Amino acid sequence: MKRIIEDIEISSNYTMKAMDHSILSEIAKDDRDSSIHDNIIVHTAEREAHKIISRDSKIQEKAKVEVIW
């Protein structure tokens, strides 16, 4: 974990966002059938208009932003 944190801190291609009440509210209203973790990733990316890097087919099917991989 320490190495991951160090990589994130020095990299310009990561975006870290705090999960807040509004993200949870958006997830609660969403009818897409995904895990809570996938929903957090997808909703945060959609809100920020960011691309997602993932091989997960559920994320690729559900996301309304570009999924790379």
trRosetta pair geometry for C-beta under 8 A, 3 or more apart (Angstrom, degrees):
i j d omega theta_ij theta_ji phi_ij phi_ji
1 4 5.6 -54 -152 34 38 114
1 5 6.4 37 153 -18 69 104
2 5 5.9 -57 -152 37 31 110
2 6 6.4 31 152 -18 65 107
3 6 5.7 -54 -148 37 32 112
3 7 6.3 34 154 -20 65 105
4 7 5.8 -55 -149 35 30 111
4 8 6.4 29 154 -18 64 106
5 8 5.8 -55 -148 36 31 112
5 9 6.3 32 155 -22 65 108
6 9 5.8 -56 -147 35 30 113
6 10 6.6 7 163 -2 65 110
7 10 6.5 -72 -148 45 27 95
7 11 5.8 20 162 -23 67 123
7 14 7.8 102 124 -27 82 147
8 11 6.0 -65 -134 36 24 109
8 14 4.8 -91 -138 91 77 165
8 16 6.5 70 176 -54 129 123
11 14 4.9 71 92 2 118 105
15 48 6.9 172 137 146 153 161
15 50 6.1 -127 40 -106 151 157
17 44 5.4 167 70 -161 140 125
17 48 6.8 -140 -62 -51 153 143
19 23 5.3 -101 -155 64 73 145
19 24 7.1 80 166 -46 101 91
19 40 6.0 -31 -108 -148 129 117
19 44 7.4 -76 -98 -75 77 125
20 23 5.7 105 55 7 60 98
20 24 7.5 -122 109 2 36 93
21 24 5.7 -60 -151 41 36 111
21 25 6.1 39 152 -23 70 106
22 25 5.4 -49 -145 35 34 115
22 26 6.5 38 154 -21 64 101
23 26 5.7 -53 -151 34 32 112
23 27 6.5 33 151 -19 64 105
23 40 6.6 57 155 -135 129 70
23 43 5.4 132 -155 114 86 127
23 44 6.1 7 -125 -74 134 80
23 47 7.1 -90 -98 -17 89 153
24 27 5.6 -53 -148 36 34 113
24 28 6.4 38 153 -24 65 104
25 28 5.6 -51 -148 31 32 114
25 29 6.7 23 156 -12 63 107
26 29 6.0 -65 -154 39 31 106
26 30 6.4 39 150 -36 66 108
26 43 5.0 145 102 -153 128 134
26 47 7.5 -158 -13 -64 172 118
27 30 5.5 -53 -149 20 34 119
27 36 7.2 63 177 -140 148 70
27 39 4.6 90 -131 151 113 130
27 40 7.0 -14 -77 -72 143 56
27 43 5.6 -95 -68 -30 84 158
30 39 6.5 167 68 -141 146 118
30 43 7.2 -123 -40 -79 151 118
32 39 7.2 157 82 -102 108 95
32 42 7.6 -80 91 103 154 160
32 62 4.6 100 -168 -148 138 122
34 38 4.0 -107 168 90 119 126
34 39 5.1 151 87 -56 112 81
34 42 6.8 61 82 4 168 144
34 58 5.5 145 -114 153 94 122
34 59 7.3 87 -135 -80 138 59
34 62 5.5 -87 -53 8 132 174
35 38 4.6 94 54 9 81 101
35 39 6.8 -145 93 -6 42 88
35 58 7.8 84 3 105 86 154
36 39 5.6 -56 -147 38 31 114
36 40 6.5 37 153 -24 65 101
37 40 5.8 -48 -151 29 31 112
37 41 6.7 29 152 -14 62 104
38 41 5.7 -57 -152 38 35 111
38 42 6.0 28 155 -16 70 111
38 56 6.7 -141 -111 131 118 155
38 58 6.0 -21 -149 106 165 118
38 59 5.4 -139 -151 -77 109 91
38 62 7.4 76 149 58 122 144
39 42 5.8 -56 -137 42 30 108
39 43 5.8 22 167 -13 67 112
40 43 6.4 -59 -138 42 21 103
40 44 6.1 19 163 -16 60 114
41 44 6.2 -66 -150 39 22 107
41 45 6.3 17 158 -15 62 112
41 52 6.4 89 155 -129 107 128
41 54 7.5 94 144 -62 149 144
41 59 6.7 -28 94 -122 129 129
42 45 5.9 -61 -148 39 27 108
42 46 6.2 25 157 -18 65 109
42 52 7.1 -25 -100 -66 58 156
42 59 6.2 -161 -72 -139 107 84
42 62 6.0 -32 -122 108 159 109
42 63 4.9 -139 -133 -98 102 83
42 64 7.9 88 180 16 101 73
42 65 7.8 174 -155 26 67 103
43 46 5.6 -53 -142 38 31 111
43 47 6.2 33 158 -20 65 106
44 47 5.9 -54 -147 35 29 111
44 48 6.3 6 161 1 64 113
44 50 7.7 -17 124 40 77 123
45 48 6.2 -71 -143 51 27 96
45 49 7.9 79 165 -103 57 1
45 50 4.6 -102 -144 70 75 91
45 51 7.1 -50 -163 119 122 6
45 52 4.9 -29 -109 -62 169 100
45 63 6.7 -11 84 -145 134 121
45 65 5.1 -133 136 44 107 150
46 49 7.4 23 -171 -76 30 42
46 63 7.0 -162 -62 -157 100 76
46 64 5.3 52 -115 60 120 101
46 65 5.4 -156 -91 -27 61 113
49 65 6.7 170 -147 -114 40 125
50 65 6.6 48 78 166 41 160
51 65 6.1 -157 -107 146 39 109
51 66 4.6 -32 -120 80 96 98
51 67 7.1 163 -172 -95 78 24
51 68 5.5 41 161 -15 126 110
52 59 6.2 -120 128 162 149 126
52 63 5.7 -120 21 -122 141 165
52 65 6.2 108 -9 88 96 111
52 66 7.4 178 28 96 69 50
52 67 4.8 -24 71 -112 100 75
52 68 7.1 177 85 21 44 73
53 67 7.6 146 -100 -164 17 63
53 68 5.1 -32 -103 70 68 99
53 69 5.7 94 -163 -40 67 118
54 59 4.6 -9 104 82 153 148
54 60 6.8 -152 93 -52 102 81
54 67 5.7 -54 50 -160 95 110
54 68 7.9 98 23 62 53 54
54 69 6.0 -161 71 32 25 138
55 69 5.2 -92 -73 125 66 135
56 59 4.1 67 85 11 110 109
56 60 6.6 176 92 -12 57 86
57 60 5.4 -55 -145 39 36 116
57 61 6.2 35 157 -20 68 106
58 61 5.8 -55 -146 37 30 109
58 62 6.0 9 163 -5 66 118
59 62 6.2 -70 -136 47 26 99
59 63 5.6 27 173 -31 69 115
59 67 6.0 146 125 -120 94 144
60 63 6.7 -41 -122 23 17 108
60 67 4.6 -148 -110 88 67 155
63 66 7.8 -55 119 60 125 7
63 67 5.2 117 55 -52 144 113
